[in-house]
């Protein structure tokens, strides 16, 4: 069941479930751009399958989804009342796990605890998101550098993106270009090599230092902006 905040590898693990629950208090994000990494643990599989340019937007901006956003993107399958947590666990203990239509039975069980969710920002602003994410990576970064908006959610997304690692920008953009025909196993293999390279030669160690170790929130990225050198470095990280 999606709790107050779920991110990183935990989201990747959640995506492997057939029934992914969120509540009215759920907050879900992929903040890896802020630590010099990228949406891993299957992000290469599920991000390109999200509606329109939503996957790229989430990977670049660390936007925090609410329950309605999660349902829209396919991150969640059911929205339930947070206060139903204990009852759901009890119902699962008595559930007939040997029945032939197990998924249908679980759907029925979850529907008994369904709850109304807040509106989805991603749905209501999908056209704007598509416009911001259109074109090359340089086009996208340029738009966010020039962006002047009163939308608080977009201001936060803008801040997260522009403070993130340029190497992570390149990787998240490349992720969005991956074919949706790739199998989950192929995506995991690509991510395995990439994650190792990010630790050894990328910005990940510096991002962890700034956010979790020294907590100075001032990472010294290897590059401050898009450049030919940064692009070539990112390509090396993504090579086998």
C-alpha positions in Angstrom: 0.0 0.0 0.0 1.4 3.4 -1.0 2.2 5.4 2.1 2.9 9.0 2.7 6.0 9.1 0.4 7.5 6.4 -1.8 10.4 6.9 -4.1 13.5 5.5 -5.7 14.0 1.7 -5.7 10.9 1.2 -3.5 8.8 2.5 -6.4 10.5 0.1 -8.8 9.6 -2.8 -6.4 6.1 -1.6 -6.1 5.7 -1.6 -9.9 6.3 -5.3 -9.9 3.0 -6.0 -8.1 -0.3 -6.9 -9.7 -2.2 -4.7 -7.3 -0.6 -1.4 -6.4 -2.5 0.6 -3.8 -2.4 4.3 -3.0 -4.3 6.3 -0.5 -5.5 9.9 -0.2 -2.2 10.7 1.6 0.2 9.0 -0.9 3.1 11.0 -2.3 5.2 9.2 -5.0 8.3 10.6 -6.7 11.4 9.6 -8.6 13.9 12.2 -7.2 17.1 10.5 -8.7 18.0 13.6 -10.8 18.7 15.3 -7.4 21.3 12.7 -6.5 23.0 12.2 -9.8 21.3 9.0 -10.7 18.2 8.2 -12.8 14.9 6.4 -12.3 16.2 2.8 -11.9 14.8 -0.5 -10.8 12.6 -0.8 -13.9 12.1 2.9 -14.6 13.4 2.2 -18.1 10.5 -0.1 -18.6 7.5 1.8 -17.1 8.4 5.4 -17.8 8.2 5.1 -21.6 4.8 3.4 -21.2 3.3 6.4 -19.4 0.8 8.7 -21.2 2.4 11.1 -23.7 5.4 13.0 -22.2 4.6 12.2 -18.6 7.4 9.7 -18.0 10.1 12.1 -19.2 8.6 14.9 -17.1 8.7 12.7 -14.0 12.2 11.6 -14.6 13.6 15.1 -15.1 11.7 17.0 -12.5 11.2 14.7 -9.5 7.6 15.8 -9.4 5.6 14.3 -6.5 2.5 12.4 -7.7 -0.6 12.2 -5.6 -2.9 9.2 -5.7 -4.8 10.4 -8.8 -1.6 11.1 -10.6 -0.4 7.6 -9.7 -3.6 6.0 -11.1 -3.3 8.1 -14.3 0.3 7.0 -15.0 -0.3 3.4 -14.1 2.0 3.5 -11.1 -1.1 2.5 -9.0 -4.0 0.2 -9.8 -6.3 1.0 -6.9 -7.0 3.9 -4.6 -8.2 2.9 -1.1 -9.0 4.7 2.1 -5.9 5.0 4.4 -8.0 4.0 7.4 -8.8 0.7 5.7 -5.2 -0.5 5.9 -5.8 -2.9 8.8 -9.0 -4.2 7.4 -7.4 -4.9 4.0 -4.7 -6.9 5.6 -7.3 -8.9 7.5 -9.3 -9.5 4.3 -6.2 -10.7 2.6 -5.6 -13.3 5.3 -9.0 -14.8 4.7 -8.9 -14.4 0.9 -9.2 -17.6 -1.2 -5.8 -17.7 -2.8 -6.6 -20.9 -4.7 -9.5 -19.5 -6.7 -9.1 -19.5 -10.5 -10.0 -15.8 -11.0 -7.6 -14.5 -8.3 -7.0 -11.1 -9.9 -10.7 -10.5 -10.3 -11.3 -11.5 -6.7 -8.6 -9.1 -5.5 -10.1 -6.3 -7.6 -13.4 -6.8 -6.0 -11.8 -6.8 -2.5 -10.0 -3.5 -3.2 -13.2 -1.9 -4.6 -14.8 -2.4 -1.2 -12.3 -0.1 0.3 -12.1 2.4 -2.6 -11.9 6.1 -1.7 -12.2 9.4 -3.5 -8.9 11.0 -4.4 -7.8 14.6 -5.1 -7.6 15.8 -8.7 -4.7 14.8 -10.9 -2.4 17.7 -11.8 -0.8 15.6 -14.5 -4.2 15.0 -16.1 -5.4 18.6 -16.0 -2.0 19.9 -17.3 -1.0 17.2 -19.7 -1.0 19.6 -22.7 1.4 21.9 -20.9 3.6 19.1 -19.9 3.8 17.8 -23.4 4.7 21.3 -24.6 7.5 21.6 -22.0 8.9 18.2 -22.9 8.8 18.7 -26.6 12.0 18.5 -28.7 15.6 17.9 -27.8 17.0 17.9 -24.3 18.6 21.3 -25.0 15.1 22.6 -26.0 13.6 21.2 -22.8 16.3 22.6 -20.5 16.1 26.0 -22.2 12.4 26.2 -21.7 12.8 25.5 -18.0 15.5 28.0 -17.6 13.2 30.7 -19.2 10.0 29.4 -17.5 8.1 32.0 -15.6 5.0 30.5 -13.9 2.7 31.0 -11.0 1.9 27.3 -10.8 3.4 26.2 -7.5 3.7 22.5 -8.6 5.5 23.6 -11.7 7.8 25.9 -9.8 8.9 23.0 -7.7 9.4 20.8 -10.7 11.5 23.6 -12.3 13.6 24.0 -9.2 14.3 20.3 -8.9 15.2 19.9 -12.6 17.6 22.9 -12.7 19.4 21.9 -9.5 19.8 18.3 -10.7 22.8 16.7 -12.3 23.2 17.4 -16.0 24.5 13.8 -16.4 21.1 12.7 -15.0 19.3 14.9 -17.5 21.0 13.1 -20.4 20.2 9.7 -18.9 16.6 10.4 -18.1 16.1 11.8 -21.7 17.7 8.7 -23.1 15.4 6.5 -21.0 12.4 8.3 -22.5 13.6 7.4 -26.0 13.9 3.6 -25.3 11.5 1.4 -27.2 8.4 0.3 -25.4 9.0 -3.0 -27.1 12.0 -3.7 -24.8 11.3 -6.5 -22.3 11.6 -5.9 -18.6 14.6 -8.2 -18.5 16.3 -6.1 -21.3 15.6 -2.9 -19.4 17.1 -4.4 -16.2 20.2 -5.4 -18.0 20.6 -1.9 -19.4 20.1 -0.4 -16.0 22.6 -2.8 -14.3 25.5 -1.6 -16.4 24.4 2.0 -16.2 24.0 2.0 -12.4 27.5 0.6 -11.9 28.9 3.3 -14.2 26.9 6.1 -12.4 28.5 5.0 -9.1 32.1 4.7 -10.5 32.2 7.5 -13.0 29.0 9.5 -12.6 27.6 12.0 -10.2 25.9 9.6 -7.9 28.5 9.6 -5.1 28.5 13.4 -5.0 24.8 13.5 -5.0 24.6 11.1 -2.0 27.2 13.1 -0.2 25.4 16.4 -0.6 21.9 15.1 0.3 22.5 12.3 2.8 26.0 12.4 4.2 27.1 16.0 4.7 23.6 17.3 4.0 24.9 20.6 2.7 22.5 20.4 -0.3 25.2 21.8 -2.5 26.4 19.0 -4.9 29.3 19.8 -7.0 28.3 18.2 -10.3 31.0 17.3 -12.8 29.2 19.6 -15.3 27.1 22.7 -14.6 25.2 22.7 -17.9 24.6 20.8 -21.1 27.8 20.6 -23.2 29.5 18.3 -25.7 31.7 17.0 -23.0 28.8 16.2 -20.7 27.0 14.5 -23.5 29.9 12.3 -24.3 30.4 11.5 -20.7 26.7 10.5 -20.4 27.1 8.3 -23.5 30.0 6.5 -21.8 27.9 5.9 -18.7 25.2 4.3 -20.8 27.5 2.1 -22.8 28.0 -1.5 -21.7 
